[in-house]
Amino acid sequence: MAYITHNGTTTTLRALFRLMPPTTHHHEPEQSKVLAYIMELLGCTLEEAVRRFNSMRNPSSMVLRYDRNNAAWRGCDWMPDDQHDRETEAARSMRDIQKESKKTKTITKKAFSEINVLKQDMDDVYARMEEFNTRLNEWKIILQGFEKALGEIRQEVKLISDLKAEVGSKYRFLIGSDELQDERLAVLEKRLGIDYLAGTPADSTQPS
């Protein structure tokens, strides 16, 4: 908690306001008795009192508490002067504590339930990630095999291409030009006695 200087001494807001009696607040700052109380005790402006009040009524600060029975704000340690009233106030405070404790347990139970659901979701995410990694590794192996097969196919294509080039070169060397090819086919027909193109004898009267 922040320290302040009050009447030349260093203290805290909790020490100054823990025994503040029930004091009403109004939505119009000028009509708020609790703000007037803060201004008088701290000797500050209305704007500073508003800032201090908002700080002290925050549940985390544990300085001021709201008294629903009196519709007023009071110090966290304030108790009535009358013994009966003190016991009544103590019992009321105990009920408030029990109510807050029950509320806190409910919130905590809900939080744990949400944490368990989140844990299950995270387990499911991790399981899916593991399955994905397994499939990814399988695809990597398949891809490696595909790349190897593709390399082999490329080699086969190159060999076929080279072979075609070699056969074409030899064929052109043996056959020659189109005119020479026709002449050699004619000689072949004459020697074999067949029509090379039709696959029938060239001259049926020619002796065998």
Secondary structure, 3 states (H helix, E strand, C coil): CCEEEECCEEEEHHHHHCCCCCECCCCCHHHCHHHHHHHHHHCCCHHHHHHHHHHHCCCCCCCEEEECCCCEEEECCCCCCCHHHHHHHHHHHHHHHHHHHHHHHHHHHHHHHHHHHHHHHHHHHHHHHHHHHHHHHHHHHHHHHHHHHHHHHHHHHHHHHHHHHHHHHHHHHHHCCHHHHHHHHHHHHHHHCEECCCCEECCCCCCC
